[in-house]
Amino acid sequence: MTELLANHIAGRWQNGSGQGTTLLDPVLGTALVRVDATGLDLPATFAFARETGGKALRALSYAQRAKLLADVAAVLQAHRDAYYEISTANSGTVKNDTAVDVDGGIYTLSQYAKWGAALGDAHHLVDGNAVALAKDGAFQSQHIQVPTRGVALFINAFNFPSWGLWEKAAPALLSGVPIIVKPATATAWLTQRMVKDVIDAGVLPPGALSIICGSSAGLMDQLQPMDVVSFTGSADTAATIRSHSAITRHSVRSNIEADSVNCALLLPGHAADSEAVALLAREVAREMTVKSGQKCTAIRRVLVPEALYDSVAQAIGAQLAKTTVGNPRNEAVRMGSLVSRAQYDTVQQGLSQLLTQTRALYDGRGNALVDADAAIAACAQPVLLGTQDPDGNALVHDVEVFGPVATLMPYRDLAHGLALAHRGQGSLVCSLYGEDASALGAAASDLAASHGRVHVITPDVAKLHSGHGNVMPQSQHGGPGRAGGGAELGGLRALDFYHRKSAIQAAPQVLQALSKTAEA
């Protein structure tokens, strides 16, 4: 029988009491490891994290907690090769895709370590300047932020088992808030191994980092008013979380990242052979195929002027034709698999649904897989869809196929194109392509209302930009409306979620003393 991965709770490693769920290699179909959370003492788990982990973290300054992040990053870097092997086996990713997840997580930790070090020996954050509440400033109000005295529960998605943990953990730990992470079952192996390496290295205080692998049943029931919960996943599950009594009755703070039908928009005024069209085609193809299209930020809709519809379809198709799909262990493969056969079936169902209102402009489904059995492997070939009626075919704006699928659609004029972009009802990111700085600036301002991030690509940044779907810790990650309404990262802005704001009203000398006093 395969190894049963242990959970780390209440300061020690514990196995679930059930048989567990077996994780499979999505390409070979072979059993890897098992996870199980049956019978765990959840009240004790949360109490230990709050009381032991939280107290220890809050006793440290921001600079000291930043040092912890640097130590965690060093531990992960030392075991990097093992993580690549696990990702290939459990997520079916090629090396470049693994780098996005593993190296992206380490980079984010390192960035927050640097930013946190600059906060120095403080134990709370000053928010703005003191303002007078009485004549001559004899009585004033000063806002401060202090770490919330609870636990941060992370319920994470399957697509980023490394980065999905550490991009949340970095600001939480820097803030002084202990973490309990529940990774998605399908790809929990990598998350568990990373947590195990960090715990074994002894770089964090007991209770600062816990992991539960398996069912999430009962986790939300343990939340108390000062706790926070961060969820990444489907809109349906997000709705269930939002309706839980912990949130509706006890006002537990929540951050949600849900479905997002992101788009790319080419501004008018470009010829078919222009650099703007070439940049768009390359980026769309890249976003469709990186991690096999399993990114919350991937491009799902491509909006172009009517006259360029056929030319852009050909340009994107030419890029996709270069993509070899199959076993990521084969050096000839450029795109690996989806995370599971179940996810493969879900992608095919979504694709069939979209094909009722579109047609395939590029269809890789007839291509042979490299070094993989199509009857076993969860490998999905890229498909570019198209519709000439984006106004009448609502599905293309509503259905997200979480795989290597995107839909091309034409617009009449820029106003129409912008309106179509907004039909996503809230997205994580939109990218703009063009050369007119004024037009791009105006379009970006317009689209900001329904997009958490607007990524503008011009020829002068062709080799410099970070990528439509790459989430950088310096910028906000999140989006309004159907994207969940949440916000992560954005530099030190991410610390807001893990702090409580309070207005201290007092005489100036008290506020001056407050600024010099460490709050533990």
C-alpha positions in Angstrom: 0.0 0.0 0.0 1.2 3.5 -0.8 2.5 5.9 1.9 0.0 7.7 4.0 1.0 11.4 4.3 0.8 12.7 7.9 -0.9 15.8 8.9 0.9 18.3 11.1 -1.4 19.7 13.8 -1.2 20.7 17.4 2.6 20.7 17.1 3.1 17.1 16.0 2.6 14.8 13.0 -0.6 12.8 13.1 -2.2 10.3 10.7 -5.8 10.2 9.9 -7.7 7.1 11.0 -9.2 6.1 7.6 -7.9 4.4 4.5 -7.3 7.7 2.8 -7.6 9.0 -0.7 -4.9 7.8 -3.2 -3.2 10.4 -5.3 -2.4 9.3 -8.9 0.2 10.2 -11.5 -2.0 12.1 -14.0 0.1 10.8 -17.0 0.8 7.2 -16.0 -2.2 6.6 -13.8 0.0 4.9 -11.1 -0.6 5.3 -7.4 1.7 7.8 -5.6 0.7 8.5 -2.0 -2.4 8.7 0.2 -3.9 11.5 2.3 -6.5 11.3 5.1 -7.8 13.6 7.7 -10.3 11.3 9.4 -10.6 11.5 13.1 -8.4 14.5 13.7 -9.0 16.7 16.7 -9.9 19.9 15.0 -10.8 22.0 18.1 -7.4 21.2 19.6 -5.7 21.9 16.2 -7.1 25.4 16.0 -6.6 26.2 19.7 -2.9 25.2 19.6 -2.3 27.4 16.5 -4.1 30.4 18.0 -2.7 30.2 21.5 0.8 28.7 21.0 1.6 29.7 17.5 0.0 33.1 17.6 1.6 34.1 20.9 5.0 33.1 19.7 4.7 35.0 16.4 3.3 38.2 18.0 6.2 38.2 20.5 8.5 38.9 17.5 9.0 42.1 15.6 8.3 42.5 11.9 12.0 42.3 11.2 12.3 39.1 13.2 9.4 37.5 11.4 10.9 38.6 8.1 14.0 36.6 9.1 11.7 33.6 9.6 10.5 34.0 6.0 14.0 34.2 4.7 14.8 31.0 6.6 11.8 29.2 5.2 12.8 30.3 1.7 16.3 28.9 2.3 14.9 25.5 3.4 12.7 25.3 0.3 15.6 26.3 -2.0 17.7 23.5 -0.5 15.0 20.9 -1.4 14.1 22.4 -4.7 15.0 19.4 -6.9 12.8 17.1 -4.9 9.8 19.4 -5.4 10.4 19.3 -9.1 10.2 15.5 -9.1 7.0 15.5 -7.0 5.4 18.1 -9.3 6.2 16.1 -12.4 4.7 13.0 -10.8 1.7 14.5 -9.1 0.8 17.5 -11.3 2.1 16.4 -14.6 4.0 19.6 -15.2 7.0 20.2 -17.5 10.0 21.9 -15.9 9.0 25.5 -16.9 5.5 25.0 -15.4 6.9 23.6 -12.2 9.2 26.7 -12.0 6.1 29.0 -12.0 4.8 27.1 -9.0 7.9 26.2 -7.0 10.3 29.0 -7.8 7.4 31.5 -7.7 6.6 30.5 -4.1 10.2 30.8 -3.0 10.6 34.2 -4.8 7.4 35.5 -3.1 8.7 34.5 0.4 12.0 36.2 -0.4 10.4 39.4 -1.4 8.3 39.6 1.8 11.4 38.8 3.8 13.0 41.9 2.3 10.0 44.1 2.7 9.4 42.9 6.3 13.0 43.6 7.3 12.5 47.3 6.4 9.7 47.5 8.9 12.2 47.1 11.7 11.6 46.3 15.3 8.0 47.5 15.4 5.2 45.3 16.8 2.4 47.3 15.2 1.9 49.5 12.1 1.1 53.1 12.1 -1.7 54.0 9.7 -1.5 57.7 8.7 -0.8 60.7 10.8 -2.4 61.7 14.1 -5.3 64.2 13.7 -6.6 66.7 16.2 -9.9 66.0 18.0 -9.7 69.0 20.3 -8.4 72.6 20.3 -4.7 73.1 19.9 -4.2 69.3 19.3 -4.5 68.6 23.0 -6.4 65.4 22.2 -5.7 63.4 19.1 -6.6 60.3 17.1 -4.0 57.9 15.7 -4.9 54.8 13.7 -2.7 51.7 14.1 -2.8 48.2 12.8 -2.1 45.2 15.0 -1.9 41.4 14.1 -5.3 39.7 14.4 -5.4 37.4 17.4 -6.6 34.4 15.5 -5.6 31.8 13.0 -5.4 32.0 9.2 -7.2 29.1 7.5 -6.1 28.5 3.9 -8.3 26.3 1.7 -6.3 26.1 -1.5 -6.8 25.1 -5.1 -5.1 22.2 -7.0 -3.3 24.2 -9.6 -0.6 25.8 -7.5 0.3 23.5 -4.5 3.5 25.5 -3.8 2.8 29.1 -4.8 -0.8 28.9 -3.6 0.5 28.3 -0.1 3.5 30.6 0.1 1.9 33.6 -1.5 -0.6 33.6 1.3 1.7 32.4 4.0 4.3 35.1 3.5 2.1 38.1 4.5 0.3 36.0 7.2 3.5 35.0 9.0 5.1 38.4 8.5 1.9 39.9 10.1 2.3 37.5 13.1 -0.7 35.2 12.3 -0.4 31.4 12.5 -1.5 29.3 9.5 -3.5 26.1 9.0 -3.4 25.1 5.3 -5.8 22.6 3.7 -4.4 21.9 0.2 -6.5 20.5 -2.6 -6.5 16.8 -2.3 -5.4 16.0 -5.9 -2.0 17.7 -5.6 -1.5 17.8 -1.8 1.8 15.8 -2.0 3.9 18.8 -2.9 2.4 21.1 -0.2 2.8 18.4 2.4 6.4 17.8 1.5 7.2 21.5 1.6 5.6 21.9 5.0 7.3 18.8 6.3 10.7 20.2 5.3 10.1 23.5 7.0 8.8 21.8 10.2 11.7 19.4 10.3 14.1 22.3 9.9 12.7 23.9 13.0 12.8 27.4 11.6 9.2 28.4 12.7 7.8 28.4 16.3 5.5 25.5 17.2 2.0 26.1 16.0 2.9 28.7 13.4 2.4 26.3 10.5 -0.1 23.4 10.4 -1.3 21.3 7.5 -4.4 19.1 7.1 -4.5 16.8 4.0 -7.8 15.2 3.0 -11.3 16.3 3.6 -12.1 19.9 4.6 -15.2 18.8 6.5 -15.5 20.6 9.8 -12.7 23.2 9.3 -15.1 26.2 8.9 -16.9 25.1 12.0 -13.7 25.8 14.0 -13.4 29.5 13.0 -13.8 32.2 15.7 -14.4 35.9 15.2 -10.7 36.9 15.2 -9.8 34.2 12.7 -9.5 34.8 8.9 -10.1 32.4 6.0 -8.7 32.6 2.5 -10.2 30.4 -0.2 -9.1 29.7 -3.8 -11.4 27.6 -6.0 -14.7 27.4 -7.7 -17.5 30.0 -7.3 -19.9 27.3 -6.1 -17.6 26.3 -3.2 -17.0 30.0 -2.5 -20.7 30.6 -2.1 -20.8 27.7 0.4 -18.0 29.3 2.4 -19.6 32.7 2.3 -22.9 31.3 3.6 -21.3 29.5 6.6 -22.3 30.8 10.0 -18.7 31.7 10.9 -19.0 34.4 8.3 -22.7 35.3 8.4 -22.9 35.3 12.3 -19.4 35.8 13.6 -18.0 38.1 10.9 -14.9 36.0 10.3 -12.9 37.9 7.7 -12.8 36.1 4.3 -10.8 36.5 1.1 -12.2 34.7 -1.9 -10.6 34.0 -5.3 -13.0 32.3 -7.6 -13.7 31.7 -11.3 -12.5 34.3 -13.7 -13.0 34.6 -17.5 -10.0 36.8 -18.1 -9.5 38.5 -21.5 -6.9 40.0 -23.9 -7.9 43.0 -26.0 -6.1 44.3 -29.1 -6.7 48.0 -29.7 -7.8 49.2 -33.2 -5.5 50.6 -35.8 -3.0 47.7 -36.4 -2.2 45.7 -39.5 -2.3 42.0 -39.6 1.5 41.8 -39.7 2.1 44.4 -36.9 4.2 43.7 -33.9 1.1 44.2 -31.7 -0.7 41.3 -33.4 2.4 39.1 -33.1 2.7 39.9 -29.4 -0.9 39.1 -28.8 -0.7 35.8 -30.6 2.4 34.7 -28.7 0.9 35.6 -25.3 -2.4 34.0 -25.9 -0.8 30.7 -27.0 1.5 30.9 -24.0 -1.3 31.5 -21.6 -3.3 28.7 -23.1 -0.5 26.2 -22.6 1.4 27.2 -19.5 0.4 24.7 -16.8 -2.0 23.2 -19.5 -4.2 26.3 -19.1 -4.8 25.6 -15.4 -4.2 29.1 -14.1 -6.9 31.3 -12.6 -5.3 34.2 -14.5 -5.1 32.5 -17.9 -6.6 34.2 -21.0 -10.0 32.8 -21.8 -11.4 35.4 -24.2 -9.5 37.2 -27.0 -11.1 40.4 -28.3 -9.9 41.8 -31.7 -11.1 44.3 -34.4 -13.5 42.6 -36.9 -11.1 43.0 -39.8 -8.3 41.1 -37.9 -10.4 38.1 -36.8 -9.1 35.6 -39.4 -5.5 36.9 -39.2 -5.3 36.6 -35.5 -6.9 33.2 -35.5 -4.2 32.0 -37.9 -1.4 33.7 -35.9 -2.5 32.0 -32.6 -3.1 28.7 -34.4 0.5 28.8 -35.8 1.8 29.3 -32.3 -0.3 26.5 -30.8 0.8 24.1 -33.6 4.3 24.2 -32.1 3.1 22.8 -28.8 3.9 19.1 -28.1 1.7 17.5 -25.5 2.4 14.4 -23.4 4.6 12.9 -20.7 6.5 15.8 -19.0 9.5 13.4 -18.4 10.1 13.5 -22.2 12.4 16.4 -23.2 10.4 16.9 -26.4 7.2 17.7 -24.5 6.3 21.4 -24.1 2.9 20.9 -22.3 2.2 18.2 -19.7 -1.1 17.0 -18.4 -4.1 18.3 -16.4 -3.9 17.3 -12.7 -6.2 14.3 -12.9 -8.4 12.3 -15.2 -11.4 13.8 -13.5 -10.2 17.3 -14.4 -9.7 16.1 -17.9 -13.3 15.0 -18.1 -14.5 18.4 -16.7 -12.4 20.2 -19.3 -13.9 18.1 -22.1 -17.4 18.8 -20.8 -16.8 22.5 -20.7 -15.3 22.5 -24.2 -18.4 20.6 -25.5 -20.6 23.2 -23.9 -18.8 26.1 -25.5 -18.8 24.4 -28.9 -22.6 24.7 -29.0 -22.0 28.5 -29.5 -18.6 28.5 -31.2 -16.5 26.6 -33.7 -12.9 25.4 -33.4 -10.4 27.6 -35.2 -7.5 25.5 -34.1 -8.1 22.0 -32.8 -5.2 20.0 -31.5 -7.4 17.1 -30.3 -6.4 15.0 -33.3 -2.7 15.2 -32.5 -0.9 12.3 -31.0 0.4 12.5 -27.4 4.2 12.1 -26.9 5.1 9.1 -24.7 1.6 8.9 -23.2 -1.4 6.7 -23.5 -4.5 8.8 -24.4 -6.8 6.3 -22.7 -5.0 6.8 -19.3 -3.2 10.2 -19.4 -5.0 13.4 -18.4 -3.4 15.3 -21.3 -5.7 17.8 -23.1 -4.7 19.2 -26.4 -5.1 23.0 -26.9 -8.2 24.3 -28.7 -8.8 27.8 -29.9 -12.5 28.5 -30.3 -14.2 31.4 -32.2 -17.5 33.1 -32.4 -18.6 35.8 -34.8 -21.5 36.8 -32.5 -20.0 37.6 -29.1 -23.1 39.6 -28.1 -25.6 36.8 -28.7 -23.5 33.9 -27.4 -23.5 34.4 -23.7 -21.7 31.2 -22.8 -18.3 32.6 -24.0 -18.5 35.2 -21.3 -19.9 33.0 -18.6 -18.2 29.5 -18.9 -14.6 29.1 -17.8 -12.9 25.9 -19.1 -10.0 25.4 -16.8 -7.6 24.0 -19.4 -5.9 24.9 -22.7 -9.0 26.5 -24.2 -9.7 30.2 -25.3 -12.3 31.9 -27.5 -11.6 34.5 -30.1 -14.2 37.1 -30.8 -14.4 40.3 -32.9 -15.6 43.7 -31.9 -17.0 46.6 -34.1 -15.2 49.5 -32.4 -13.3 50.1 -29.2 -16.4 51.0 -27.2 -17.8 47.6 -28.2 -14.6 45.8 -27.3 -14.5 47.4 -23.9 -18.1 46.5 -23.3 -17.3 42.8 -24.2 -14.4 42.8 -21.8 -16.6 44.0 -19.0 -19.1 41.1 -19.7 -16.8 38.9 -17.7 -18.6 40.4 -14.7 -15.3 40.8 -12.8 -12.0 39.2 -13.7 -8.5 38.8 -12.2 -6.7 40.3 -15.2 -7.1 41.8 -18.7 -4.2 42.5 -21.0 -4.2 45.3 -23.6 -2.1 45.3 -26.8 -1.3 48.4 -28.9 1.2 51.2 -29.4 -0.8 54.4 -28.7 0.0 55.4 -25.1 -3.0 57.7 -24.8 -5.5 55.1 -26.1 -4.0 52.4 -23.9 -4.0 54.6 -20.8 -7.7 55.5 -21.4 -8.6 51.8 -22.0 -6.8 50.7 -18.9 -8.6 53.2 -16.8 -11.9 52.0 -18.2 -11.2 48.3 -17.6 -9.9 48.9 -14.1 -13.4 48.9 -12.8 -13.9 45.2 -13.4 -10.4 43.8 -13.4 -8.0 43.4 -10.5 -5.0 43.9 -12.8 -4.7 45.5 -16.3 -1.5 44.3 -18.1 -0.5 46.6 -20.9 1.9 45.3 -23.5 3.5 47.5 -26.1 6.5 46.8 -28.4 8.9 48.6 -26.1 8.2 46.2 -23.2 7.9 43.1 -25.4 10.9 41.5 -23.7 10.5 43.1 -20.3 6.9 42.5 -19.2 6.1 39.9 -16.5 3.4 38.1 -18.5 -0.4 38.3 -18.6 -0.9 35.4 -16.2 2.2 35.7 -13.9 1.2 37.0 -10.5 4.0 39.1 -9.1 4.1 39.9 -5.3 4.5 43.6 -6.1 1.1 43.9 -7.7 -2.4 43.1 -6.4 -3.8 39.6 -7.2 -7.6 39.4 -7.0 -10.6 40.8 -8.8 -14.1 42.1 -8.3 -17.4 40.4 -8.9 -17.3 36.8 -10.1 -13.5 36.7 -9.5 -14.3 36.7 -5.8 -14.0 40.3 -4.7 -10.8 39.5 -2.9 -7.3 40.9 -2.9 -3.9 39.3 -2.2 -0.3 40.4 -2.5 0.3 44.0 -3.7 3.4 44.4 -1.6 2.8 45.3 2.0 -0.9 45.9 1.2 -1.3 42.2 1.7 -0.7 42.6 5.5 -4.0 44.5 5.8 -6.0 41.3 5.7 -4.1 39.9 8.7 -4.3 43.0 10.8 -7.0 44.8 12.8 -7.2 48.6 12.6 -7.9 50.6 15.7 -8.1 54.4 16.4 -6.1 55.3 19.5 -7.6 58.5 21.0 -5.3 60.2 23.5 -3.1 63.1 24.5 -0.1 63.6 22.2 2.3 62.3 24.8 0.5 59.0 25.0 0.5 58.6 21.2 4.3 59.4 21.3 4.8 56.7 23.9 2.7 54.4 21.8 5.0 54.9 18.8 7.9 53.7 20.9 6.2 50.8 22.6 6.2 47.3 21.3 2.8 45.6 21.4 3.1 41.9 22.1 
